[in-house]
Structures are given as structure tokens and as C-alpha cells.
Amino acid sequence: MTRRYFGTDGIRGTVGQPPITPDFALRLAHAVGQVLRRTEARPTVLIGKDTRISGYMLESALESGFNSAGVDVVLLGPVPTPAVAYLTRAQRASLGVVISASHNPFPDNGIKFFSAQGTKLPDEWELAVEAALQDAPQWADSAALGRARRLEDAAGRYIEFCKSTFPTELSLRGLKIVVDAAHGAAYHIAPAVFHELGADVVPIGCSPNGRNINDGVGATHPQTLIAAVRAHEADLGIALDGDADRLQMVDASGRLFNGDELLYLLADDRLGRDEVVPGVVGTLMTNMAVEQALAARGVRLVRAKVGDRYVLEELHRHHWLLGGEGSGHLIILDKQTTGDGIVSALQVLQACVRQQRSLADALRGVTLFPQVLCNVRLASGVDWKANAALADAIRAAEADLGADGRVLIRASGTEPVLRVMVEARDEARANAWAQRLVAAATPA
């Protein structure tokens, strides 16, 4: 059975257009409730959300759908996606539900789920829910309806969890940190975490109004953080996205560090503390310089498909702990079950504090290769792999670049576009090969 609704990160779309409508949210929750009740007589689910105004509508629809299936609901209010993962485990709930479209603009929203262990759910579970959506509703009778309550201290519990991942013998005293919460789910949480660990915190992007999430702020718009770090003469800047599972960081000079660099720092710090790091998981887009720097430290990099879901799958397959993407999704499995921007930032900060080094000093051994990215629009149904001219151009590029670069050609999963990426030590060389590949791939 093919998925009709679930994508790589739950169900997402524009609010008011199927499937992000209140009637579908009710039916979805009812179907999920039916699946849960196959193995549990009285399930309990937690529902958290980000700060989009549409969250109120979807939250009430999901609550009604779960209650109608005989499922109890605990409302968390606005909390980060990783907070839902943590609280689902801590509360021994049956399921965690997140209402968020992550880094997307406010007109979008989405619904995703965590297992009782705070992990992404398997494909089989999603297929079971999709099948249940096709069945007629099985409304619970009045005596069996679910109840709803609010967990009033959800934010406080998550703040304490985040702080627990930072070594008790260390402190952030003496550091001035700008914290950008993207007007999103961590607006009332992220500043408190860093402040309570001793930092002098300058909050920005912490005034949500329901419509300004990710609007010119946060991890997808780091120029705002860069300007604030310089203006406040801060030591560091931390940017999260709307649901706080992504992280970008800036040092005192205004230099931006992406997820690839931070992933290397996390691995390097553990090696410096004599921990065993057999390998880390990146993606097809992970910068080649990081792969080479890790190899020089004896650490293997495995590349997963783009998406934190696939990074997690590879981590579990290899029984490794560290993985991530350049976009800032960092996964540290001995600290959290999913990507967590705040926890990831704390792991980077503890490394800098312990080593008494700046971010730039800690990453002096890594200079990212320039990556040139181009899109080629294809006619529907065109098989780009059958393009002989493109195949010849790829072979020529790979032969010329050798160990000093790489070529990645992949089809978009959402539109008829071919993604062309060339990476090389020399930007001009990468640009030249990218243009040759685009010309070969462009339909006559």
C-alpha cells in the first residue's frame, strides 16, 4: 500500500487545503486512536504545538478525534518538537503528537507523531493509520469516551531535562549569548535554559503573534542572528527554527557555523575525552571536508538520504550515536531520541567551555568545500538516468575532480526537478563543472 498522506516527516501542507483541515485532523486522530486501541485498552496521547495561529484549530480537532475513539489526551501547549518526544517518554504516554510545520512559513502546518519511546514511528504504523482512515469511524459510546487535561508545567519539565544534558561541573557564566527562537515553539524555553545555566542571554525572535514564526528570524534566516551578535557584542549566537529541532550557531565575529561543522565538533570533542566514536551519519549533502576531517581522526562517515528520518535509520542500523544534516538537524542519541536544537547547542557549548576554546578554534581543522547547487526542470516522465550526454559529463567531472571534489545528481522527491551539486576545493572549478552538467542535463 502506498502512502496517501504521510511524507518523510508526518503530514504537512497549507492550512485550509486538504489534508490540513479540521475535519481531516479529527478523522486522522480517530484513525490513530483505533490503531492504538488494538494493543491498548485506554491509550493516552500528548499533544504539543508550535506558535502558528492554526495550531488552536488543529489542536481542538485532534483532541475531539482522539476522545471520540476512547483515547485520553494531555495538552502541552506550545513546546518544541523534541519536548514532545521527551515528555511522551517521561509521562509513559502511548503516543506523542506534534502540530508544526517546522521551518515553513506560518500559512503551513503539519501533524507528526512519536512513539511511546520518543522515536519516529515505523512505516508499518503509518500504513496502518492510512488504512484505518479508509474505514468507517467506530465512535466510542458515552461511557468509553476519552478525557482531556492540560499538563501545566510542560515547559518547566522540558527546561529541566535540557539542563540535565549539560555537565554539572561546568557553567555558562561569563558568556553573552544571543538566542533566536524564530518566534516559534521555544520562545519561552530556550532563553530560560541558557540563562539558568549561567549565561547572559539576549533573546530575539521570542515574541510570537501567531503569524510571525520563521519570518526573517531563526535558523533559516541566520543573518538576523549575525547582526544581533555583532550589535550586542556577544560571544555566541544560537538560532533555532520554528519547532526548535534545528540549530545554527554564530561566533563573536559573526561567522556562521552550520550543522556539518557542528557535527564534526561533537565527534572531535568526544574523541578528545577518549570516547569511542566508530562512525557518524551524515547525508548525501554533507560537506566533503567534514568527511575527510573525520577520516583523519579515524571516524567513518556514512551518508543517508536527505532527511533526519533517514539519518536516524542509519544510526540505529550501525548502533552509533551521532548524526546530522547541514541544515542543523543534529541527533545525539545518548542525550535525546530525536533532533533537538537546544540540547545540541548545549553539547557544542560544553565542548567549548571544557576546552576553553572558541567555536572557530575548535573547528580550525575543517574548512568547508564550496558547494554549487543548481536545479534543472524536467518534463514530466523524463528519465534523466538515460541521458547519455549527462552520464558522460558526470564521468568527466568525477575523473577531473578526483579526491578533491564530488558530483551528486538526484531527482527531487516533490517536483519534476533534477538537483545538480558539485563540490570542490576550488569554487571556480566547482562552478565550471556545475554549468557543464546543467547544460548536459537540460532538455534540447
Secondary structure as UniProt FT lines:
FT   TURN            8..9
FT   STRAND          10..14
FT   TURN            15..16
FT   TURN            18..19
FT   HELIX           22..36
FT   TURN            37..39
FT   STRAND          44..49
FT   HELIX           54..68
FT   TURN            69..70
FT   STRAND          72..78
FT   HELIX           81..90
FT   TURN            91..92
FT   STRAND          95..99
FT   TURN            102..103
FT   TURN            106..107
FT   STRAND          108..114
FT   TURN            116..117
FT   HELIX           123..134
FT   HELIX           142..144
FT   STRAND          148..150
FT   TURN            152..153
FT   HELIX           154..164
FT   TURN            168..169
FT   TURN            173..174
FT   STRAND          176..180
FT   TURN            182..183
FT   TURN            185..189
FT   HELIX           190..196
FT   TURN            197..198
FT   STRAND          200..204
FT   TURN            213..214
FT   TURN            219..220
FT   HELIX           222..231
FT   TURN            232..233
FT   STRAND          236..240
FT   TURN            242..243
FT   STRAND          247..251
FT   TURN            252..253
FT   STRAND          256..257
FT   HELIX           259..272
FT   TURN            273..274
FT   STRAND          279..283
FT   TURN            284..285
FT   HELIX           288..296
FT   TURN            297..298
FT   STRAND          300..304
FT   HELIX           308..318
FT   STRAND          322..324
FT   TURN            326..327
FT   STRAND          330..332
FT   TURN            333..335
FT   HELIX           341..355
FT   HELIX           359..362
FT   TURN            363..365
FT   STRAND          371..377
FT   TURN            380..381
FT   HELIX           384..386
FT   HELIX           388..401
FT   HELIX           402..404
FT   STRAND          405..411
FT   STRAND          417..424
FT   HELIX           427..441
//
